Amino acid sequence: MDSSDELVDCSAVIDSIRTQCLARGISGIKGLAVLFRRLDTDFSKAVILSEFVDGLSQYGVQLSTDDLHRVFHYLDKNRSGTVDFREFLLELAAPMPQCRVDVVNEAFNKMDVNKDGRIQMDDLKVTYHEHAERHPKYLSGEWDLETVLRSFLDTFDNPNDRDGVVTREEFLTYYAGVSCTIDDDCYFDLLMRSSWGLPEKRTATRGT
């Protein structure tokens, strides 16, 4: 098999993994990320072949042994015998068109009040409190404002290590999963702008 055939073949395997993850919902890829972090007992952010195979198997991804080995060796770019699972997960999430990346970054930038590259509780108290105050459990008195905001952060956070911090990478990875379920760029843009209270997208006008 030449290199071009190998690329096509591995792309098909990655597409299959992506499809099986997204069958679990828009957080399916995030769930796989959580599992790989659990397997990363030495905190190297990389997995060896047996961990890679075991992780996908535990998550219910069904592939032949040959396909698993083939895609692992394809992802092992530097032939170290390991795969950086962060890079794998980013590839798995599928690259978003630049227009989608731009609007996701616009939403992140709005929420990141102090511009430190992370969304934390203090940011949300400034940018999201009005939405939080309309949450049904806040209105019923079951949750206080901080609980609502923390619940929102947990949407993006690692369930096994909920540190109350959402990085740009985590934000983009989450929305890459959402993006896979939406075909139309305009609808994705509208969804992001309505969800995050972003201004309407400016369109070029003739003569400007």
Residue pairs with C-beta under 8 A, 6 or more apart in sequence:
1 9
6 70
6 74
7 74
9 70
10 70
10 71
10 74
13 63
13 67
13 70
13 71
14 71
14 91
14 92
16 63
16 67
17 56
17 61
17 63
17 71
17 92
18 29
18 92
18 93
18 94
18 180
20 28
20 60
20 61
20 62
21 28
21 29
21 31
21 32
21 59
21 61
21 92
22 28
22 29
22 177
22 180
22 181
24 31
26 174
26 177
26 178
26 180
26 181
27 174
27 177
28 177
29 89
29 92
29 93
29 173
29 176
29 177
30 173
30 174
30 177
31 59
32 55
32 56
32 59
32 61
32 89
32 92
33 85
33 89
33 158
33 173
34 158
34 159
34 160
35 55
35 58
35 59
36 47
36 51
36 55
36 85
36 88
36 89
37 85
37 158
37 160
37 161
38 160
39 47
39 51
39 54
39 55
40 46
40 47
40 51
40 85
44 82
45 84
45 85
45 86
46 80
46 82
46 83
46 84
46 85
47 55
47 82
47 83
47 85
48 81
48 82
49 69
49 72
49 81
52 68
52 72
52 83
52 85
53 65
53 68
53 72
56 63
56 68
63 71
72 83
75 83
75 87
75 88
75 91
76 82
76 83
86 169
89 173
90 169
90 173
90 176
93 173
93 176
93 177
93 180
94 176
94 179
94 180
95 176
96 104
96 172
96 175
96 176
96 179
97 185
99 185
99 189
100 175
100 179
100 185
100 188
100 189
101 172
103 188
103 189
103 192
103 193
103 198
103 201
104 171
104 172
104 175
104 192
105 168
105 172
106 192
106 196
106 198
107 171
107 192
107 195
107 196
107 198
108 119
108 168
108 171
108 172
109 115
110 127
110 196
110 197
110 198
111 119
111 123
111 124
111 127
111 128
111 196
112 118
112 119
112 123
112 168
113 122
113 123
113 126
113 127
114 122
114 123
117 167
117 168
118 165
118 166
118 167
118 168
119 153
119 156
119 165
119 166
119 171
120 153
120 164
120 165
120 166
121 146
121 149
121 150
121 153
121 164
124 132
124 149
124 152
124 153
125 145
125 149
128 149
128 152
129 145
129 149
132 138
132 145
132 148
132 149
132 152
133 139
133 145
135 143
135 148
137 143
137 147
137 148
138 144
138 145
138 148
143 151
150 164
153 162
153 164
153 165
153 166
154 162
155 174
156 166
156 170
156 171
156 174
157 163
157 164
157 165
157 166
157 170
175 192
178 188
179 188
182 188
182 191
189 201
192 198
193 199
193 200
193 201
